[in-house]
Amino acid sequence: MRITNVNIPKEEIHNGLETVQMKGMGQVVLLAGKNGSGKSRLLDLVNYVNDARPNSNKLKNTLDNIHSCQTTIRSQKKIITKMQITQGFITDIEVLKNQNNEIKTIQQSINALRESIYFGKRILDWNLLDIENSNDKSKIVYFVPKSLDLGDHNEDNKNRMKSNSDSVSFIGVQNINNGVFARIQIVQDKWFEVTHQNSSISKEEKDKAIEDYEKLKNIINVFLRTRLDRNAEGEPTLFGFAITKANLSDGQKILLQLCLAIHCQGAALNEMILFLDEPENHLHPEIIIETVERIIEHIPNGQVWIATHSIPLLSYFGASNIWYMADNKVNYAGNKPEEVLKSLLGDDEKIGKLQDFINEPGLMALHRHAFESLFMPEAVNTGSDDPQNLQIKDAVKAFIKDEKKVKILDYGAGKGRLLANVAEANAEPIESFRKWFDYVAYDEYDNDKAECLNKLESIYTDYKDRYFNDFTNLYSKYNKGRFDIVIMCNVLHEIDPKDWIDLFKKNGKISKLLSENGILLLVEDQEMPVGEKAYQKGFIVLDTPQIKELFKIEEEEIDDTFFDSKKNGRLKAHLIKKEFLMRIDAGSKQAALEDIHATAAEKIKAVRTIEANYKNGKKHGFWLQQYANTGLAIAESRQSGLFKLLDID
């Protein structure tokens, strides 16, 4: 599970922090800031709020209680009505007085029931945290490594060893390190006793001890990649040595403490959210990064929050994962790493000295973009205020005429963020929204299927008929020409140019789905901040001139074909008619590639004449990738054309 949004108003906070609003968190959340800025208090707050999150039983009991209160109120109102009717026939003043007192008592009971309903509805409407794939077993493991000195339990008597072992259950206490070896010894001893042939322990206790030990072995094997075993002297062993003599590295000591923290809290790895508070206090930066990477590797659907002021750690995971704390407020770093540096280092002079030390930030950005371009892209979550989502909503709204329903295919839907964010940004009841927004999701890969289906289910009752991973099933369900709009949001650059023609030509996959008056809505960030290897040749981002070349669109045909949400040339949406799509051919594809190749060359020359800062370093990295990737695509296209000319398979 992952916390994707935090929305805690000031009135719900009692530790000095201001209103907390965080949106679109991914697998790693880094909290940066000076000591005292509020990082640890934010972790404490989110942990506390999560503990207060109503589980399914509480929600059910609350709903049942509300219904019971409402039934009782109706019943008591009827009693009051009957009593008031009969009062007209009562002549005895004392009897009338007693009846009025009884009515007053019943009315007080009704008021108390109404108050119970009010607080019950607050529980049902609880929305301080948005958590993906949450369930009652989902846990936050709060882990604060305080020391690398793991106490030797062999020197403890039985009572002290048990006391140290029990201390591990209280995550975050100062002496968790003292109880690690003791806890392993006790869990293993218990397993050894219950599995002995002469053991007289009950089956229930035996099963629990075996399950407990197997879970501990599994967690240790996952994070330390070794087997927890037992030697002839009855001591637990790691890497073939007794645990007290295994000569563990600093990183392994931290990971072993984490293993015990996870085990004691009963957290399932795949459902875990891990909070780490300033791990750099005891670890070398390289070891921190290796440790966090190991953790991330084994919680693919989980999340790690790290409160830190370690610049190496922050720079490794990048500004897109960073939230910085200052003056008891939390803000998103995004593409403003200078804000984080200022919060940690102070004035520009100090930042400049750091920049001199670690080389030009422009070079860092260039290298980072090149490194990121070796890895496949990941689907991300964004908020409803994301400019691209607002852009798409406006484009769809503009398409609607006479209140008709608009039929939409989201090509490359990923986690379904477009649907969720457009629905949220529309600010109308779901019942009204789904009457006009007829949405279907398509993604070639099913990596994010579960999350996309969750978002579909929150809006449509027939959600299972609205998600597809192959065109055969899509065509089986929906007729040709069924869709008014096909949306490709940050998708075209992920499609290999050799597949463009089959996608858009007459009776191509996209063209076949569009109605006669349908449009393709292309939305792309023209300066991708993060590199990616969408396919072997990388990524290619087309701008308006290249789209005109690709689909042979003449100047007089452009009309309102594209618009720019921020008026800065970056976030552009192109509305392309079906008739334009079908003009694509090998020649127009080649012309588009050659145009972007030439443009990239000019952009590279231009960026080399301006200030070498972090922002411009990213631009440099982006255009270098564009130049290289289009060069590869052009060479492949020419080679393919030569083979066809020579009739070579």
Wavefront OBJ file of the C-alpha trace (Angstrom):
o trace
v 0.000 0.000 0.000
v 1.051 3.621 -0.470
v -0.069 6.940 0.934
v -0.750 8.975 -2.203
v -2.307 12.104 -0.683
v -2.231 13.749 2.756
v -4.778 16.425 3.627
v -4.685 17.240 7.344
v -6.185 20.635 8.274
v -4.664 22.798 10.983
v -7.486 22.081 13.439
v -6.598 18.363 13.375
v -2.923 19.053 14.209
v -1.602 19.508 17.754
v 2.186 19.366 17.396
v 2.906 22.818 15.992
v 2.775 21.993 12.277
v 0.714 24.000 9.821
v -1.905 22.439 7.509
v -0.356 19.466 5.703
v -1.220 19.019 2.024
v 0.821 16.524 0.023
v -0.289 15.025 -3.296
v 0.859 12.370 -5.719
v 3.463 10.590 -3.578
v 5.181 7.571 -5.105
v 7.256 4.734 -3.690
v 9.836 7.023 -2.052
v 8.963 10.139 -0.031
v 11.905 12.215 1.209
v 11.377 14.865 3.902
v 14.228 17.381 3.871
v 14.959 20.262 6.186
v 17.084 21.537 9.041
v 16.926 20.026 12.510
v 13.780 21.332 14.182
v 12.022 22.087 10.888
v 9.311 19.508 11.574
v 10.400 16.372 9.680
v 10.064 13.987 12.638
v 6.851 15.653 13.767
v 5.380 15.156 10.289
v 6.239 11.440 10.424
v 4.666 11.243 13.903
v 1.550 13.047 12.677
v 1.010 10.851 9.605
v 1.639 7.742 11.719
v -0.872 8.933 14.352
v -3.497 9.818 11.737
v -3.057 6.434 10.062
v -3.554 4.675 13.418
v -6.790 6.653 13.833
v -7.967 5.668 10.343
v -11.243 3.756 10.763
v -10.944 0.109 9.754
v -13.667 -1.880 8.019
v -15.162 -3.117 11.310
v -15.342 0.393 12.708
v -16.928 1.678 9.500
v -19.504 -1.117 9.568
v -20.261 -0.624 13.273
v -20.520 3.133 12.741
v -22.932 2.692 9.840
v -25.004 0.218 11.880
v -25.031 2.642 14.817
v -26.183 5.517 12.572
v -29.038 3.389 11.224
v -29.951 2.323 14.775
v -29.912 5.950 15.985
v -32.068 7.041 13.059
v -34.586 4.255 13.772
v -34.683 5.164 17.456
v -35.186 8.859 16.645
v -38.145 8.038 14.398
v -39.643 5.864 17.114
v -39.152 8.492 19.817
v -40.609 11.230 17.620
v -43.747 9.113 17.214
v -43.990 8.777 21.007
v -43.674 12.555 21.424
v -46.338 13.132 18.749
v -48.792 10.751 20.480
v -48.148 12.367 23.853
v -48.696 15.857 22.412
v -51.993 14.744 20.847
v -53.280 13.353 24.146
v -52.272 16.490 26.068
v -55.379 18.284 24.772
v -57.508 15.867 26.786
v -55.523 16.008 30.046
v -57.053 18.208 32.753
v -54.834 17.143 35.655
v -52.024 19.726 35.891
v -49.674 17.315 37.681
v -50.138 14.636 35.020
v -49.557 17.243 32.313
v -46.395 18.445 34.056
v -45.025 14.892 34.307
v -45.785 14.280 30.645
v -43.974 17.486 29.612
v -40.946 16.373 31.620
v -41.064 13.017 29.865
v -41.251 14.749 26.464
v -38.267 16.882 27.457
v -36.288 13.778 28.461
v -37.109 12.069 25.150
v -36.100 15.214 23.248
v -32.755 15.236 25.072
v -32.297 11.609 24.063
v -33.036 12.553 20.431
v -30.448 15.345 20.590
v -27.864 12.905 21.954
v -28.668 10.465 19.154
v -28.315 13.243 16.567
v -24.918 14.123 18.001
v -23.931 10.452 17.736
v -25.047 10.469 14.074
v -23.010 13.637 13.432
v -19.803 12.116 14.805
v -20.562 8.844 13.034
v -20.810 10.639 9.695
v -17.448 12.300 10.392
v -15.976 8.824 10.743
v -17.579 7.677 7.479
v -16.325 10.823 5.712
v -12.762 10.439 7.057
v -10.356 11.514 4.296
v -7.162 12.771 5.954
v -5.080 10.186 4.060
v -5.603 8.583 0.637
v -4.054 5.124 0.668
v -3.796 2.893 -2.389
v -4.690 -0.769 -1.897
v -5.184 -0.286 1.852
v -6.759 -2.907 4.064
v -7.058 -3.613 7.772
v -3.746 -5.510 7.727
v -1.831 -2.599 6.191
v 0.765 -1.177 8.560
v 3.161 1.678 8.962
v 6.437 0.432 10.429
v 8.105 3.344 12.206
v 11.801 2.555 12.350
v 14.359 4.798 14.032
v 17.816 3.169 14.053
v 19.648 4.619 17.054
v 22.803 2.533 17.280
v 24.984 0.024 15.442
v 26.045 -1.603 18.708
v 23.970 -4.792 18.819
v 23.970 -6.079 22.399
v 25.419 -9.566 23.083
v 22.598 -11.602 24.617
v 25.016 -14.341 25.705
v 26.010 -12.142 28.622
v 22.400 -11.700 29.820
v 20.491 -13.782 32.327
v 17.136 -15.187 31.252
v 15.037 -12.313 32.634
v 17.250 -9.623 31.124
v 17.294 -11.376 27.754
v 13.475 -11.500 27.762
v 13.296 -7.818 28.749
v 15.630 -6.832 25.893
v 13.674 -9.036 23.492
v 10.377 -7.392 24.477
v 11.882 -3.927 23.886
v 12.066 -4.640 20.154
v 8.265 -4.492 19.993
v 8.319 -0.777 20.808
v 9.575 0.632 17.529
v 11.562 3.835 17.827
v 12.818 3.343 21.404
v 16.446 4.029 22.148
v 17.544 0.453 22.837
v 16.013 -1.554 19.982
v 19.592 -2.493 19.076
v 20.062 -4.211 22.444
v 17.167 -6.582 21.861
v 17.817 -7.792 18.292
v 19.992 -10.817 19.070
v 17.942 -11.656 22.167
v 14.703 -11.607 20.187
v 16.095 -13.880 17.470
v 17.358 -16.304 20.127
v 13.998 -16.438 21.935
v 11.946 -16.884 18.736
v 14.259 -19.638 17.552
v 14.366 -21.371 20.965
v 10.572 -21.409 21.081
v 10.425 -22.971 17.596
v 13.042 -25.552 18.590
v 11.111 -26.519 21.722
v 7.724 -26.947 20.054
v 9.168 -29.011 17.207
v 10.958 -31.414 19.594
v 9.483 -34.915 19.463
v 8.802 -34.956 23.221
v 7.158 -31.520 23.291
v 3.874 -31.395 25.228
v 2.896 -27.896 24.073
v -0.620 -27.475 22.623
v -1.123 -27.606 18.857
v -2.323 -23.990 18.764
v 0.806 -22.729 20.555
v 2.997 -24.997 18.453
v 1.546 -23.708 15.163
v 1.987 -20.107 16.302
v 5.650 -20.624 17.262
v 6.433 -22.335 13.938
v 4.680 -19.614 11.935
v 6.466 -16.906 13.944
v 9.891 -18.402 13.256
v 9.213 -19.024 9.553
v 8.153 -15.391 9.106
v 11.349 -14.180 10.778
v 13.468 -16.470 8.576
v 11.720 -15.211 5.456
v 12.176 -11.518 6.318
v 15.873 -12.017 7.115
v 16.365 -13.966 3.890
v 14.695 -11.171 1.879
v 16.742 -8.287 3.272
v 20.071 -9.898 4.187
v 19.969 -12.605 1.497
v 21.078 -15.272 3.896
v 19.505 -18.108 5.867
v 18.796 -17.872 9.584
v 19.966 -21.203 10.986
v 21.058 -22.840 14.282
v 24.356 -24.423 15.317
v 25.056 -27.377 17.586
v 25.425 -25.060 20.628
v 21.867 -23.780 20.141
v 22.905 -20.369 18.825
v 21.214 -18.674 15.847
v 23.558 -18.334 12.852
v 23.836 -15.916 9.929
v 26.213 -16.422 7.004
v 27.318 -19.665 8.701
v 28.449 -17.944 11.929
v 26.822 -17.436 15.322
v 24.951 -14.115 15.067
v 27.157 -12.445 17.692
v 30.255 -13.376 15.678
v 28.951 -12.926 12.135
v 30.938 -9.682 11.639
v 27.961 -7.864 10.112
v 28.565 -4.667 8.135
v 26.956 -1.408 9.264
v 24.284 -1.746 6.587
v 23.535 -5.341 7.607
v 23.181 -4.275 11.244
v 20.600 -1.678 10.272
v 18.792 -4.152 8.021
v 18.737 -6.769 10.788
v 17.157 -4.235 13.159
v 14.622 -3.451 10.443
v 13.853 -7.165 10.008
v 12.994 -7.426 13.695
v 10.934 -4.239 13.577
v 8.869 -5.618 10.677
v 8.531 -9.011 12.337
v 7.403 -7.622 15.691
v 4.766 -5.380 14.154
v 3.374 -8.233 12.071
v 3.660 -6.223 8.850
v 3.348 -7.943 5.484
v 6.188 -6.834 3.213
v 3.963 -6.149 0.218
v 1.596 -3.988 2.284
v 4.164 -2.106 4.323
v 4.809 1.602 4.620
v 8.185 2.200 6.253
v 9.098 5.401 8.094
v 12.848 6.047 8.563
v 13.926 8.979 10.726
v 17.394 10.356 9.881
v 19.171 7.065 9.104
v 22.290 9.068 8.180
v 23.013 9.618 11.881
v 24.712 6.222 12.013
v 25.466 5.279 8.431
v 27.807 6.363 5.647
v 25.816 7.892 2.731
v 26.739 5.010 0.401
v 25.459 2.470 2.936
v 22.222 4.437 3.425
v 21.544 4.407 -0.310
v 22.344 0.690 -0.613
v 20.106 -0.056 2.375
v 17.169 1.965 1.050
v 17.572 0.394 -2.406
v 17.444 -3.072 -0.830
v 14.277 -2.137 1.044
v 12.608 -0.692 -2.075
v 13.488 -3.807 -4.062
v 11.424 -5.964 -1.714
v 8.366 -3.772 -1.203
v 7.299 -3.166 -4.835
v 3.799 -2.115 -3.774
v 4.899 -0.505 -0.523
v 6.392 2.861 0.327
v 9.360 4.364 2.180
v 9.257 7.747 3.928
v 12.629 9.126 5.010
v 13.162 12.216 7.147
v 16.673 13.360 6.304
v 19.105 16.221 5.848
v 21.537 14.041 3.886
v 22.291 15.768 0.581
v 23.773 12.574 -0.963
v 20.560 10.691 -0.172
v 18.360 13.495 -1.519
v 20.387 13.873 -4.691
v 20.343 10.124 -5.354
v 16.535 9.881 -5.398
v 15.997 13.281 -7.003
v 13.852 16.356 -6.439
v 10.676 14.687 -7.743
v 10.590 12.600 -4.531
v 11.425 15.451 -2.139
v 9.207 17.479 0.206
v 11.038 20.127 2.199
v 10.165 21.369 5.677
v 10.583 24.971 6.801
v 8.756 27.053 9.446
v 6.542 24.056 10.329
v 5.255 23.858 6.740
v 5.761 21.168 4.143
v 6.247 22.059 0.467
v 6.881 20.002 -2.647
v 10.383 20.380 -4.079
v 9.456 19.193 -7.578
v 11.891 20.675 -10.046
v 13.236 23.243 -7.553
v 16.186 21.529 -5.872
v 17.568 24.970 -5.019
v 14.762 25.343 -2.441
v 15.934 22.178 -0.698
v 19.553 23.318 -0.776
v 18.591 26.675 0.721
v 16.624 24.997 3.496
v 19.648 22.815 4.334
v 22.624 25.049 3.601
v 21.411 28.623 3.824
v 22.559 31.403 1.504
v 23.696 31.289 -2.124
v 27.376 31.500 -1.170
v 27.201 28.226 0.755
v 25.249 26.585 -2.049
v 27.858 27.833 -4.505
v 30.647 26.216 -2.491
v 28.774 22.919 -2.551
v 28.234 23.250 -6.297
v 31.944 23.874 -6.810
v 32.703 20.806 -4.734
v 30.415 18.428 -6.610
v 31.041 20.001 -10.032
v 28.597 22.012 -12.049
v 24.919 21.181 -11.324
v 24.320 21.423 -15.070
v 26.703 18.526 -15.540
v 24.940 16.631 -12.753
v 21.593 17.132 -14.462
v 23.037 16.074 -17.812
v 24.494 12.885 -16.329
v 21.302 12.124 -14.389
v 19.137 12.501 -17.515
v 21.479 10.209 -19.467
v 21.430 7.643 -16.641
v 17.628 7.763 -16.325
v 17.394 7.153 -20.077
v 18.718 3.633 -19.519
v 15.581 2.593 -17.619
v 12.001 1.861 -18.604
v 9.380 4.525 -17.765
v 7.096 4.166 -14.749
v 3.454 5.162 -14.453
v 3.042 8.035 -12.016
v 0.232 9.567 -9.991
v -0.492 13.286 -10.150
v -3.076 15.559 -8.590
v -6.221 16.969 -10.144
v -4.492 20.360 -10.414
v -1.792 18.967 -12.709
v -1.684 21.240 -15.811
v -1.890 18.312 -18.223
v -5.037 16.978 -16.525
v -6.669 20.422 -16.665
v -5.620 20.667 -20.300
v -7.315 17.357 -21.111
v -10.470 18.233 -19.170
v -10.804 21.523 -21.062
v -10.219 19.799 -24.414
v -12.877 17.155 -23.693
v -15.360 19.743 -22.450
v -14.818 21.787 -25.614
v -15.647 18.720 -27.710
v -19.061 18.206 -26.113
v -22.041 19.616 -27.975
v -25.676 19.664 -26.862
v -24.902 17.868 -23.571
v -24.092 14.639 -25.397
v -22.061 11.842 -23.880
v -18.453 11.792 -25.025
v -16.893 8.372 -25.598
v -13.200 8.310 -24.634
v -10.398 5.768 -24.966
v -7.373 6.432 -22.762
v -4.533 4.811 -24.744
v -1.728 4.013 -22.291
v -3.921 4.431 -19.207
v -1.309 3.194 -16.703
v -2.715 3.586 -13.186
v -5.820 5.416 -14.394
v -4.636 8.756 -13.018
v -6.179 10.663 -15.915
v -9.669 9.373 -15.104
v -9.310 9.952 -11.365
v -7.877 13.444 -11.705
v -10.297 14.652 -14.389
v -13.196 13.364 -12.271
v -11.847 15.191 -9.220
v -11.122 18.407 -11.121
v -14.637 18.406 -12.597
v -16.134 19.188 -9.152
v -19.506 17.560 -9.744
v -21.155 14.424 -8.308
v -19.871 11.152 -9.751
v -23.398 10.315 -10.924
v -23.442 13.432 -13.096
v -19.848 13.036 -14.253
v -20.239 9.509 -15.592
v -23.349 10.495 -17.550
v -21.215 12.465 -20.016
v -17.683 11.064 -19.482
v -17.840 7.577 -21.032
v -14.299 6.318 -20.374
v -12.441 3.136 -21.416
v -8.837 2.331 -20.450
v -6.282 0.572 -22.669
v -2.716 -0.340 -21.752
v -0.445 -2.738 -23.601
v 1.004 -3.920 -20.287
v -0.928 -5.002 -17.185
v 1.631 -3.909 -14.553
v -0.765 -1.276 -13.185
v -4.010 -3.142 -13.866
v -5.097 -3.463 -10.227
v -4.682 0.257 -9.523
v -6.435 1.255 -12.739
v -9.361 -1.065 -11.999
v -9.648 0.435 -8.508
v -10.046 3.892 -10.017
v -12.552 2.609 -12.592
v -14.557 0.876 -9.852
v -14.824 4.128 -7.888
v -16.772 5.668 -10.793
v -18.380 2.969 -12.969
v -20.451 -0.064 -11.968
v -19.424 -1.888 -15.183
v -15.728 -1.166 -14.537
v -14.552 -4.644 -15.599
v -15.772 -3.940 -19.151
v -13.714 -0.737 -19.274
v -10.147 -2.072 -19.050
v -8.186 -3.832 -21.824
v -4.629 -5.010 -22.507
v -5.026 -6.125 -26.125
v -6.913 -4.866 -29.146
v -8.601 -8.184 -29.925
v -10.622 -8.017 -26.717
v -11.213 -4.301 -27.189
v -12.604 -4.811 -30.699
v -14.693 -7.735 -29.421
v -16.399 -5.462 -26.906
v -16.645 -2.185 -28.830
v -17.541 -1.473 -32.461
v -15.322 0.243 -34.989
v -15.755 3.996 -34.927
v -17.085 3.814 -31.382
v -14.905 6.509 -29.765
v -15.174 10.291 -30.089
v -11.749 10.912 -28.547
v -8.648 8.775 -28.162
v -6.314 10.323 -25.598
v -2.576 9.710 -25.617
v -1.141 11.563 -22.617
v 2.660 11.318 -22.487
v 2.386 8.126 -24.544
v 3.422 8.860 -28.143
v 7.073 9.320 -27.157
v 6.990 5.776 -25.709
v 5.925 4.211 -29.033
v 8.638 3.034 -31.409
v 8.470 5.048 -34.686
v 8.397 1.796 -36.671
v 4.901 1.233 -35.190
v 3.498 4.694 -35.968
v 2.113 3.857 -39.405
v 0.263 0.714 -38.269
v -1.210 2.729 -35.411
v -2.579 5.699 -37.373
v -3.053 4.661 -41.032
v -6.446 3.897 -42.517
v -7.838 0.932 -40.571
v -4.914 1.276 -38.161
v -5.494 0.508 -34.489
v -6.306 4.098 -33.516
v -8.047 5.197 -36.720
v -10.275 2.121 -36.686
v -11.593 3.030 -33.233
v -12.348 6.688 -33.944
v -15.725 7.878 -35.202
v -15.801 9.798 -38.500
v -15.645 13.116 -36.644
v -13.419 11.748 -33.891
v -10.100 13.213 -32.798
v -6.822 12.032 -31.371
v -5.828 14.161 -28.375
v -2.036 14.121 -28.057
v -0.631 15.638 -24.867
v 3.137 15.752 -24.351
v 5.653 17.515 -22.134
v 7.992 19.070 -24.696
v 10.947 19.045 -22.269
v 10.687 15.791 -20.326
v 12.313 16.394 -16.913
v 13.066 12.688 -16.389
v 14.809 10.507 -18.968
v 13.515 7.070 -19.900
v 14.193 4.166 -22.228
v 10.697 3.723 -23.604
v 12.025 1.241 -26.181
v 15.478 0.296 -27.464
v 15.976 3.618 -29.294
v 14.850 5.641 -26.251
v 12.169 8.314 -26.548
v 11.191 10.817 -29.251
v 8.993 13.806 -28.369
v 7.237 15.444 -31.327
v 6.264 19.123 -31.321
v 3.812 20.909 -33.624
v 6.134 21.169 -36.670
v 6.894 17.454 -36.595
v 3.234 16.513 -36.079
v 2.371 18.629 -39.133
v 5.018 16.697 -41.090
v 3.892 13.319 -39.773
v 0.225 13.800 -40.696
v 0.747 16.171 -43.661
v -1.280 18.957 -42.058
v -1.243 22.215 -44.012
v -1.094 25.651 -42.413
v -4.691 26.515 -43.298
v -5.896 23.232 -41.725
v -4.392 23.845 -38.302
v -7.220 25.941 -36.823
v -7.244 25.036 -33.084
v -5.177 21.906 -33.562
v -2.979 22.601 -30.557
v -2.847 24.687 -27.401
v -0.264 25.307 -24.717
v -1.525 25.092 -21.113
v 1.218 27.240 -19.539
v 2.024 29.387 -22.571
v 5.677 28.419 -22.167
v 6.052 25.964 -25.038
v 6.213 22.898 -22.774
v 2.824 21.309 -22.091
v 1.116 21.094 -25.471
v -2.088 19.383 -26.525
v -2.729 18.569 -30.176
v -6.263 17.847 -31.378
v -5.851 15.830 -34.577
v -8.789 14.866 -36.764
v -9.168 11.282 -37.948
v -8.817 12.358 -41.580
v -5.370 13.813 -40.791
v -4.185 10.660 -39.019
v -4.795 8.511 -42.061
v -2.432 10.603 -44.200
v 0.626 9.098 -42.509
v 3.052 7.114 -44.657
v 6.729 6.143 -44.732
v 7.712 9.455 -46.293
v 5.894 11.626 -43.772
v 7.322 9.555 -40.901
v 10.832 10.074 -42.247
v 10.208 13.814 -42.667
v 9.018 14.132 -39.076
v 12.063 12.280 -37.720
v 14.486 14.356 -39.788
v 12.794 17.574 -38.654
v 13.124 16.753 -34.930
v 16.695 15.562 -35.519
v 17.611 18.933 -37.044
v 15.714 20.803 -34.315
v 17.590 18.860 -31.613
v 20.919 19.834 -33.150
v 19.962 23.527 -33.049
v 18.698 23.250 -29.459
v 21.951 21.622 -28.330
v 23.973 24.462 -29.860
v 21.704 27.042 -28.221
v 21.776 25.556 -24.716
v 25.575 25.442 -24.818
v 25.670 29.241 -25.071
v 23.689 29.932 -21.867
v 24.298 29.545 -18.130
v 25.272 26.018 -17.064
v 22.800 25.579 -14.222
v 20.747 22.559 -13.167
v 17.709 23.523 -15.259
v 19.745 24.050 -18.397
v 21.676 20.855 -17.731
v 18.373 18.975 -17.930
v 17.556 20.685 -21.214
v 20.976 19.729 -22.539
v 20.424 16.104 -21.520
v 16.948 16.044 -23.077
v 18.039 17.392 -26.457
v 21.114 15.143 -26.586
v 18.797 12.175 -26.126
v 16.414 13.521 -28.775
v 19.287 13.920 -31.211
v 20.669 10.425 -30.577
v 17.277 8.695 -30.558
v 16.028 10.289 -33.773
v 19.386 9.451 -35.379
v 18.885 5.783 -34.481
v 15.294 5.838 -35.758
v 16.286 7.517 -39.045
v 19.077 4.983 -39.630
v 16.707 2.083 -38.944
v 14.050 3.571 -41.216
v 16.542 4.023 -44.079
v 17.867 0.508 -43.634
v 14.332 -0.891 -43.644
v 13.549 1.074 -46.811
v 16.700 -0.279 -48.487
v 15.776 -3.862 -47.598
v 12.309 -3.364 -49.078
v 13.834 -1.859 -52.219
v 16.094 -4.904 -52.594
v 13.260 -7.246 -51.578
v 15.285 -8.605 -48.641
v 13.478 -10.051 -45.602
l 1 2 3 4 5 6 7 8 9 10 11 12 13 14 15 16 17 18 19 20 21 22 23 24 25 26 27 28 29 30 31 32 33 34 35 36 37 38 39 40 41 42 43 44 45 46 47 48 49 50 51 52 53 54 55 56 57 58 59 60 61 62 63 64 65 66 67 68 69 70 71 72 73 74 75 76 77 78 79 80 81 82 83 84 85 86 87 88 89 90 91 92 93 94 95 96 97 98 99 100 101 102 103 104 105 106 107 108 109 110 111 112 113 114 115 116 117 118 119 120 121 122 123 124 125 126 127 128 129 130 131 132 133 134 135 136 137 138 139 140 141 142 143 144 145 146 147 148 149 150 151 152 153 154 155 156 157 158 159 160 161 162 163 164 165 166 167 168 169 170 171 172 173 174 175 176 177 178 179 180 181 182 183 184 185 186 187 188 189 190 191 192 193 194 195 196 197 198 199 200 201 202 203 204 205 206 207 208 209 210 211 212 213 214 215 216 217 218 219 220 221 222 223 224 225 226 227 228 229 230 231 232 233 234 235 236 237 238 239 240 241 242 243 244 245 246 247 248 249 250 251 252 253 254 255 256 257 258 259 260 261 262 263 264 265 266 267 268 269 270 271 272 273 274 275 276 277 278 279 280 281 282 283 284 285 286 287 288 289 290 291 292 293 294 295 296 297 298 299 300 301 302 303 304 305 306 307 308 309 310 311 312 313 314 315 316 317 318 319 320 321 322 323 324 325 326 327 328 329 330 331 332 333 334 335 336 337 338 339 340 341 342 343 344 345 346 347 348 349 350 351 352 353 354 355 356 357 358 359 360 361 362 363 364 365 366 367 368 369 370 371 372 373 374 375 376 377 378 379 380 381 382 383 384 385 386 387 388 389 390 391 392 393 394 395 396 397 398 399 400 401 402 403 404 405 406 407 408 409 410 411 412 413 414 415 416 417 418 419 420 421 422 423 424 425 426 427 428 429 430 431 432 433 434 435 436 437 438 439 440 441 442 443 444 445 446 447 448 449 450 451 452 453 454 455 456 457 458 459 460 461 462 463 464 465 466 467 468 469 470 471 472 473 474 475 476 477 478 479 480 481 482 483 484 485 486 487 488 489 490 491 492 493 494 495 496 497 498 499 500 501 502 503 504 505 506 507 508 509 510 511 512 513 514 515 516 517 518 519 520 521 522 523 524 525 526 527 528 529 530 531 532 533 534 535 536 537 538 539 540 541 542 543 544 545 546 547 548 549 550 551 552 553 554 555 556 557 558 559 560 561 562 563 564 565 566 567 568 569 570 571 572 573 574 575 576 577 578 579 580 581 582 583 584 585 586 587 588 589 590 591 592 593 594 595 596 597 598 599 600 601 602 603 604 605 606 607 608 609 610 611 612 613 614 615 616 617 618 619 620 621 622 623 624 625 626 627 628 629 630 631 632 633 634 635 636 637 638 639 640 641 642 643 644 645 646 647 648 649
